[in-house]
Amino acid sequence: MKIVAAPDSFKGSISARELCQAIRKGIENVRSDAEVIELPLADGGEGTMENMVYSTQGKTVECEATDPLRRRIRASYGVLGDGQTVVVEVAQASGLTLLREGERDPLRATSYGTGELIRHALDAGYRRFIIGLGGSATNDGGAGLLRSLGLKFYHHDGSLLADGGAPLRDLAFIDTSEFDPRIKDSHFTIASDVTNPLCGGNGASAVFGPQKGATPENVVELDQALERYALVIFEQTGFDVRELPGSGAAGGIGAALLSFFHAECRSGIEIVMEAIGFNSQIQDADFIITGEGRLDTQTLSGKVIAGVCKEAKVYQVPVIALCGGMQLTREQMDQMGLLAGFSIIPRPCSLDVAMENASRWAESQVEQIMRLLSRKEKE
C-alpha cells in the first residue's frame, strides 16, 4: 500500500512537516509495510519555502537582512532541488511574526529586507525566483523591496522619502536608473491566492491593514498613499496597478513585483505542487491523506486541500482530509472531490488544548482510518 501524506499546516499549532510525521506514525502503527511519501504543502504563505525545500531535497541559505523596523536579523531563502530555483518568503524578513504586537506599525514598516534576500540570491548567481506573498507586516507597496534593489523614491521637495507606507502620499518621482540590471535577466513568479487590488475598499490597506496595526484613520491614510504610489507608477511606466487583481497582496508587494519585475502571478498551491513534482508522486498511490486547520467554505477556493483534490482526480486517487474544525457538508466535499474528512479533536476542549495535542491526536485519527482501510483491503 502506497499512501501520500500531503497536508498544509494547522496554523499556530503544527507545521505541515510535523503533521506529515504524525500521519506516517499513524499509518505505520497499523501497516508497517506501507510506503509513505511525505509531501508537506503550503499555498504561498508561511511555511512555503521550508516545505518546498524539504520535498525537493533542496537547501536553505541564511543571510543577514532587515526586519520591518530596520533592525538587522538573520533570515533565509530556499534553493530547490533543481539547484536553480530560489524561493523567497516575504514573512522571512518582512513578516508580522517578527514584531511584537505593540511594534506593529504599517505607516513606517518596510519591505526592504525581502529585497535584500532577492539581492543575496542574485549575487549567488540565481535567476529563477518564486516569491511567497504571505504574512507581511508592511503596507508600503513593496517600495522598500524596490529600494534595496536600487530604486529611489523622491518627495516633491527633492528629498528622499522615508520608509513605510505613509510617506508614499508625498511621492513625486521614482528614479529607476540604478535598478539592479540582473532583474531583467531573471524570471519571477508570485505564489499567492490573494486577489485583492492595491487600492480601494477591497485593497491592501482596508482588508489587511488592521491586522498589521492600522487604525481606521491609518487605513484611510495608507490607502491614499498607495493611490499616489500607483499614480506615479502609471505616469512613469504606463502600468496601472491600482485595481489589478493580486496587486494588494503582502501590503502591495504584489504591485511592485507586477509592475517592475513583470512577475507572473499564479495560485500558490499550484506552484508548490508543480515545483515538487506532486503529480508524479501520486500517480500510483492508493490514498492521499491531506489536511488543514479548518475545512470550511474557504477550503473550496484554492486552498491546499482543494488543490490536492483537483490533481488527485486526474489519477482517480481517493483523498482523505484531517482538520481541527469540520464545517463542510457532504455535498461540498463531493463538489471538491474529497472522499472523507475527519476532525482530529476527540472531545470538547479549549483551543489551547487542541493546539497542544494536535500531533498526538492526528496520529491517533490516522491509525483509526488505517484500521478501516486495512480491513477493507482484506475483504
Secondary structure, 3 states (H helix, E strand, C coil): CEEEECCCCECCCECHHHHHHHHHHHHHHHCCCCEEEECCCCCCCCCHHHHHHHHHCCEEEEEEEECCCCCEEEEEEEECCCCCEEEEEHHHHHEHHHCCHHHCCCCCCCCHHHHHHHHHHHHCCCCEEEEECCCECCCCCCHHHHHHCCCEEEECCCCECCCCCHHHHHEEEEECCCCCHHHHHCEEEEECCCCCCCCCCCCHHHHHCHHHCCCHHHHHHHHHHHHHHHHHHHHHHCCCCCCCCCCCHHHHHHHHHHHHCCCEEECHHHHHHHHCCHHHHHCCCCEEEEEEEEECHHHHCCCHHHHHHHHHHHCCCCEEEEEEEECCCHHHHHHHCCCEEEECCCCCCCHHHHHHCHHHHHHHHHHHHHHHHHHHHHC
